[in-house]
Amino acid sequence: MGFEGFAMSSGFVAVAMFLGLLGGLFLGHPLAFVLGGLATIFGWLSSKYHASFPALFMNKFNAQMSNYTYVAILYFIFMANFMSESGMAEGLFKSVQYLFGPVRGGIAVAVIIVSTLLAACTGTTGASCVTMGVLALPIMKENNYSMKLACGSIAGSSALGILIPPSIMLLVLAELSGCTVGQLFAGSILPGIALALMYCIYTLYQCWRFPWKGPALPLEVRRQVTRPQLIRMLILNMFPPLILIVAVLGVLFAGVATPTEASAAGAFCAFCMWIAYGKFTWKGLVKIMMDTANTVSMVLIVMTGAGFFTAIFMGLGGGAVIQNLILGIGLGKWGTFAVMMLICFFLGMFLDWTAILMITMPIYIPICKEIGFDILWFTVAMAVMLQDSFCTPPFGYNLFYLKGIAPEGVSTEDIYMGTIPFWAIMELGLVLCCTCPWLITWLPSVAVKTTN
């Protein structure tokens, strides 16, 4: 007789697959292949899926690749790359830098404001972090800023790219949670703005309390730009991205277009802006197409591997074990919420947001329904929490992005230690969402007129 698999207990599956995941990552293997490989191994070994797991995987893959909403990921990444190549960020940063130049910490505040606007134009974190690092770190170093504050302001504010719409992560969350894209986009706006304001307040306080951390822009530098010139710079560099943001989100919230249609319109507008800024080249277009293809492929292959992992993990009872464990601790409604967030925080040290969502959301959503959490509120709270995955060592992506482009004299310690206060503000933002749930729920109730 041929091999027909083993009968494995749910507890063994939960522990073994999780330890296998950590082991594969520490050995340096790509995340997508670790997830897919573990799913294949346990599917083949189990008596339940020994013969059927290839068909299960193909059905999952087909369902994912046939998902019309995921086409929006492609268009939003196109939009991000067009905006990045247009040079808009450079002009915008220069304008805001001179606007806040007389204020201590003004350059760091300019970084936070521009990163927030970039988040609302791109929906990604990496591009914003690299762009602001290249533009701002040398200037802040030249102006004798504390490199810890400089690195923290860039890494922390860049993480807003996965929270403020049009966020690619929110598109994936919409499919996993059952909420509409429009609801999640609207629900994440106020938390994102609140976090940006808290970053600015912290930065201004630090530079007021310790002037050496962020000196004002020297007077002779500020005089290089007159007030009429500054106003013209602000109009030219700030209005186009604002128009793009309002156009994309406006048609989505009004129910005029689906998320995919809105993202396509946004990509076209960003393409037109790229031409209007005079930066269009055929070589640049090829580069954008290749960069977009690489990014989309990376996101989808991680989602595919994570989908396979989740299918086997849940099918063999691992999800039920985790659910019973979380509920069985007996910490009550908010204690259970804290445990779920701590799990996300721990996973964020090792996994990117794609894998975390694909693994945890099928487990968390039934728990939320059982203990009475509003699904929209919980989903946006998850998005607030998952910003940590970009700023927590050892695998926080923003930390690596900054180290890769940091000028000489900026140490790894500067980057890690500078990020800690901004990480703490992210947790404060999560607490604020818990104590003031209307920050998430109010805008969707008044802005999203129809189901997207």
C-alpha positions in Angstrom: 0.0 0.0 0.0 1.2 3.5 -0.7 1.7 6.2 1.8 -1.6 7.9 2.8 -0.5 10.4 5.4 -0.6 10.7 9.1 -3.4 11.8 11.4 -2.0 14.8 13.2 -3.5 16.5 16.2 -4.6 20.2 15.8 -2.2 21.3 18.6 0.8 19.6 16.9 -0.1 21.3 13.6 -0.3 24.7 15.2 3.0 24.4 17.0 4.9 22.6 14.2 3.8 24.9 11.4 4.6 28.1 13.4 8.0 26.8 14.5 8.7 25.8 10.9 7.8 29.3 9.8 10.3 30.9 12.2 13.0 28.3 11.4 12.6 28.9 7.6 12.9 32.7 8.1 15.9 32.5 10.3 17.6 30.3 7.8 17.2 33.1 5.3 14.7 31.6 2.9 12.2 33.8 1.1 8.9 34.2 3.0 6.6 33.2 0.1 8.5 29.9 -0.4 8.6 29.2 3.4 4.9 29.6 3.7 4.1 27.6 0.5 6.7 24.9 1.3 5.3 24.3 4.8 1.8 24.1 3.4 3.0 21.5 0.9 4.8 19.5 3.5 2.0 19.3 6.0 -0.6 18.9 3.3 1.3 15.9 1.9 1.9 14.4 5.4 -1.7 14.7 6.6 -4.1 12.0 6.0 -6.8 14.6 5.4 -5.2 16.4 2.5 -2.6 13.9 1.3 -4.3 13.3 -2.1 -6.3 16.5 -2.4 -3.9 19.4 -1.4 -2.7 20.1 -5.0 -6.3 20.6 -6.1 -6.9 22.8 -3.0 -3.9 24.9 -3.8 -5.0 25.4 -7.4 -8.5 26.4 -6.4 -7.0 29.0 -3.9 -4.6 30.3 -6.6 -7.4 30.6 -9.2 -9.7 32.4 -6.7 -6.9 34.9 -5.9 -5.8 35.6 -9.4 -9.5 36.0 -10.5 -10.2 38.6 -7.8 -11.1 41.8 -9.7 -10.4 44.0 -6.7 -6.8 43.0 -6.6 -6.3 44.6 -10.0 -6.4 47.9 -8.0 -3.0 46.9 -6.4 -1.4 47.1 -9.9 -2.9 50.5 -10.6 -2.0 52.0 -7.2 1.6 50.8 -7.5 1.7 52.4 -11.0 0.3 55.6 -9.4 3.0 55.5 -6.7 5.8 55.0 -9.3 4.6 57.8 -11.6 4.4 60.1 -8.6 7.9 59.1 -7.5 9.4 59.6 -10.9 7.7 63.0 -11.4 9.9 64.7 -8.8 6.8 66.0 -7.0 8.2 64.9 -3.6 11.4 66.9 -4.1 9.6 70.1 -4.9 7.0 69.5 -2.2 9.6 68.9 0.5 11.6 72.0 -0.5 8.4 74.1 -0.3 7.4 72.8 3.1 11.0 72.9 4.4 11.1 76.7 3.7 7.6 77.1 5.1 8.6 75.7 8.5 12.2 76.8 8.3 12.0 79.4 11.0 10.7 76.8 13.5 12.9 74.5 15.5 12.5 71.0 14.1 10.9 72.5 11.0 12.7 70.2 8.6 11.6 67.1 10.5 8.0 68.5 10.5 8.3 69.0 6.8 9.4 65.3 6.5 6.3 64.2 8.4 3.9 66.4 6.3 5.4 65.4 3.0 5.4 61.7 4.0 1.7 62.0 4.9 0.9 63.5 1.5 3.0 60.8 -0.2 1.1 58.2 1.7 -2.2 59.6 0.3 -0.7 59.5 -3.2 1.1 56.2 -3.3 -0.4 53.7 -0.8 3.1 52.2 -0.2 5.7 52.7 2.5 9.0 51.7 0.9 9.0 54.4 -1.8 8.1 57.1 0.7 10.9 56.0 3.1 13.6 55.9 0.4 12.5 59.2 -1.2 12.4 61.1 2.1 15.6 59.5 3.3 17.5 60.6 0.1 16.0 64.1 0.2 15.9 64.9 3.9 18.7 63.0 5.7 21.6 64.9 4.1 19.9 68.2 4.7 19.1 67.4 8.4 22.7 66.2 8.8 24.0 69.4 7.3 21.9 71.4 9.7 23.2 69.5 12.7 20.0 67.7 13.5 20.0 64.8 15.9 20.3 61.8 13.6 18.1 59.8 16.0 15.3 62.3 15.6 15.9 62.6 11.8 15.8 58.8 11.2 12.8 58.3 13.5 10.8 61.0 11.8 11.4 59.5 8.4 10.9 55.8 9.4 7.8 56.6 11.5 6.0 58.9 9.1 6.7 56.7 6.1 4.9 53.8 7.8 1.7 55.9 7.3 1.8 54.6 3.7 0.0 51.4 4.7 -2.6 53.2 6.7 -3.7 56.3 4.8 -5.7 55.6 1.7 -5.2 54.6 -1.1 -3.4 51.8 0.9 -2.6 48.5 -0.8 -2.9 46.8 2.6 -6.5 48.1 3.0 -7.4 46.6 -0.3 -6.3 43.2 1.0 -8.0 43.8 4.3 -11.2 44.5 2.6 -11.2 41.0 1.0 -10.3 39.3 4.3 -12.6 41.2 6.6 -15.8 41.5 4.5 -15.8 45.3 4.7 -15.9 47.4 1.6 -12.8 49.2 0.3 -14.6 52.5 0.6 -15.4 51.9 4.3 -11.8 51.0 5.1 -10.4 53.9 3.2 -12.8 56.3 5.0 -12.2 54.7 8.3 -8.4 55.0 8.2 -8.2 58.7 7.3 -8.7 60.2 10.7 -6.4 57.8 12.5 -3.7 58.5 9.9 -4.1 62.3 10.3 -4.1 61.9 14.2 -0.9 59.9 14.0 0.7 62.5 11.7 -0.3 65.3 14.2 1.1 63.4 17.1 4.4 62.9 15.3 4.6 66.7 14.6 3.7 67.5 18.2 6.4 65.1 19.6 9.0 66.5 17.2 8.2 70.1 18.0 8.3 69.4 21.7 11.6 67.6 21.5 13.2 70.5 19.6 11.7 73.1 22.0 12.9 71.1 25.0 16.3 70.3 23.4 17.1 72.9 20.8 20.2 71.1 19.6 18.1 68.2 18.3 16.5 70.3 15.5 17.8 73.8 14.9 15.8 76.2 12.8 16.9 76.7 9.2 19.6 79.4 9.1 18.4 82.9 8.2 20.7 83.2 5.3 19.3 80.0 3.8 15.6 81.1 4.4 16.3 84.4 2.6 17.2 82.6 -0.6 13.4 82.2 -1.1 11.2 85.2 -1.0 7.6 85.0 0.3 6.0 85.3 -3.2 8.4 82.6 -4.4 7.4 80.4 -1.5 3.7 80.8 -2.2 4.2 80.0 -5.9 6.3 76.9 -4.9 3.5 75.7 -2.5 0.8 76.2 -5.1 2.7 74.4 -7.9 3.8 71.5 -5.7 0.9 71.0 -3.3 -2.2 71.4 -5.3 -1.6 68.7 -7.9 -1.2 65.8 -5.4 -4.2 67.2 -3.4 -6.3 67.2 -6.5 -5.3 63.6 -7.2 -6.1 62.5 -3.7 -9.6 64.2 -3.7 -10.4 62.8 -7.2 -9.5 59.2 -6.4 -11.1 59.1 -2.9 -14.0 61.3 -3.9 -15.3 59.0 -6.7 -14.8 56.0 -4.5 -16.7 57.4 -1.5 -19.5 58.7 -3.7 -20.0 55.3 -5.3 -19.3 56.7 -8.8 -16.5 54.1 -9.4 -15.4 50.8 -8.0 -12.0 50.6 -6.3 -10.4 49.2 -9.4 -11.9 52.0 -11.6 -10.8 54.6 -9.1 -7.3 53.2 -9.0 -7.1 53.2 -12.8 -8.2 56.8 -12.9 -5.6 57.7 -10.3 -2.8 56.0 -12.2 -3.8 57.9 -15.4 -3.9 61.2 -13.5 -0.4 60.5 -12.0 0.9 59.6 -15.5 -0.4 63.0 -16.7 1.2 64.7 -13.8 4.5 63.0 -14.6 4.3 64.5 -18.1 3.2 67.9 -16.8 6.2 68.1 -14.5 8.4 67.6 -17.6 10.0 64.3 -16.4 8.6 61.9 -19.0 11.1 59.7 -20.8 10.6 56.4 -22.6 13.4 54.9 -20.5 11.7 56.1 -17.4 8.4 54.5 -18.6 10.1 51.1 -19.1 11.7 51.4 -15.6 8.3 52.2 -14.0 6.7 49.2 -15.8 9.5 46.9 -14.6 9.4 48.2 -11.0 5.6 47.9 -10.9 5.8 44.3 -12.3 8.4 43.4 -9.6 6.4 44.9 -6.8 3.1 43.4 -7.8 4.7 40.0 -8.3 6.2 40.2 -4.9 2.9 41.0 -3.2 1.0 38.4 -5.1 3.5 35.6 -4.6 3.6 36.3 -0.8 -0.2 36.3 -0.8 -0.3 33.0 -2.7 2.1 31.3 -0.3 0.3 32.7 2.7 -3.0 31.6 1.3 -1.7 28.0 0.9 -0.3 28.1 4.4 -3.6 29.4 5.9 -5.7 26.8 4.0 -3.7 23.9 5.4 -3.3 25.5 8.8 -7.1 26.1 9.2 -8.1 22.9 7.5 -6.0 20.8 10.0 -7.5 22.6 13.0 -4.6 24.9 13.8 -6.8 28.0 13.6 -9.3 26.5 16.0 -6.5 25.8 18.5 -5.3 29.5 18.3 -8.9 30.7 18.7 -9.6 28.5 21.7 -6.2 29.5 23.2 -6.9 33.3 22.8 -10.5 33.0 24.1 -9.6 30.5 26.8 -7.1 32.9 28.5 -10.2 34.5 30.0 -9.0 38.2 29.9 -12.3 39.6 28.8 -13.1 41.6 25.7 -10.3 44.1 25.9 -7.8 41.6 27.3 -8.5 39.4 24.3 -8.0 42.4 22.0 -4.6 43.1 23.6 -3.5 39.5 23.1 -4.4 39.6 19.4 -2.5 42.9 19.0 0.5 41.5 20.9 0.5 38.5 18.5 0.5 40.9 15.5 3.4 42.9 17.1 5.4 39.7 17.6 4.8 38.5 14.0 5.6 42.0 12.8 9.2 41.5 13.9 9.6 38.6 11.4 6.9 38.8 8.7 5.6 41.5 6.4 2.0 42.7 6.6 0.9 40.5 3.7 1.7 37.3 5.5 0.5 38.5 8.9 -3.0 39.4 7.5 -3.4 36.2 5.5 -2.5 34.1 8.6 -4.2 36.0 11.3 -7.4 37.5 9.9 -9.2 34.2 9.3 -8.5 33.4 12.9 -9.4 36.9 14.3 -12.6 37.7 12.5 -14.6 34.8 14.2 -13.2 35.9 17.5 -14.3 39.5 16.9 -17.8 38.3 16.0 -18.0 36.2 19.2 -16.9 38.9 21.6 -18.8 41.7 19.9 -16.3 43.9 18.2 -17.3 46.0 15.2 -15.5 44.4 12.2 -14.8 47.7 10.5 -13.4 49.2 13.7 -11.2 46.1 14.4 -9.9 46.0 10.8 -8.7 49.6 10.8 -7.2 49.1 14.3 -5.3 46.1 12.8 -4.0 48.5 10.1 -2.9 51.0 12.8 -1.1 48.2 14.6 0.6 46.7 11.6 2.6 49.9 11.0 4.9 48.4 13.6 6.0 45.7 11.2 7.9 48.4 9.3 9.7 49.8 12.3 10.4 46.9 14.7 13.7 45.0 14.5 15.1 42.6 13.4 13.2 42.7 10.1 11.5 46.1 10.0 11.6 47.1 6.4 12.0 50.9 7.0 15.0 50.3 9.1 16.7 48.5 6.2 15.6 51.1 3.7 17.1 53.9 5.8 20.3 52.0 6.4 20.7 51.4 2.7 20.5 55.1 1.7 21.8 56.8 4.9 24.8 59.1 4.4 28.1 58.5 6.1 27.9 59.1 9.8 24.4 57.7 10.3 24.7 54.5 12.4 22.4 51.6 12.8 22.0 52.7 16.4 20.7 56.1 15.3 18.1 54.4 13.1 16.9 51.8 15.7 16.9 54.2 18.7 15.4 57.0 16.7 12.5 54.9 15.6 11.5 53.8 19.2 9.6 57.0 20.2 7.7 57.0 16.9 6.9 53.3 17.4 5.5 54.3 20.9 3.3 57.0 19.3 1.9 54.3 17.0 0.8 52.3 20.1 -0.6 55.5 21.6 -2.6 55.9 18.3 -4.0 52.4 18.8 -5.0 53.3 22.3 -6.7 56.5 21.0 -8.6 54.4 18.5 -9.8 52.1 21.4 -10.9 55.0 23.6 -12.4 57.1 20.7 -13.8 54.5 18.2 -15.6 57.3 16.4 -12.2 58.2 14.9 -12.7 55.1 12.7 -16.4 54.7 12.4 -17.7 58.3 12.0 -16.3 59.1 8.5 -17.5 55.9 6.8 -21.0 56.5 8.2 -21.2 60.0 6.5 -18.8 59.7 3.5 -19.4 56.3 2.0 -22.8 56.7 0.3 -23.1 53.4 -1.4 -21.4 50.0 -1.2 -18.3 49.7 -3.4 
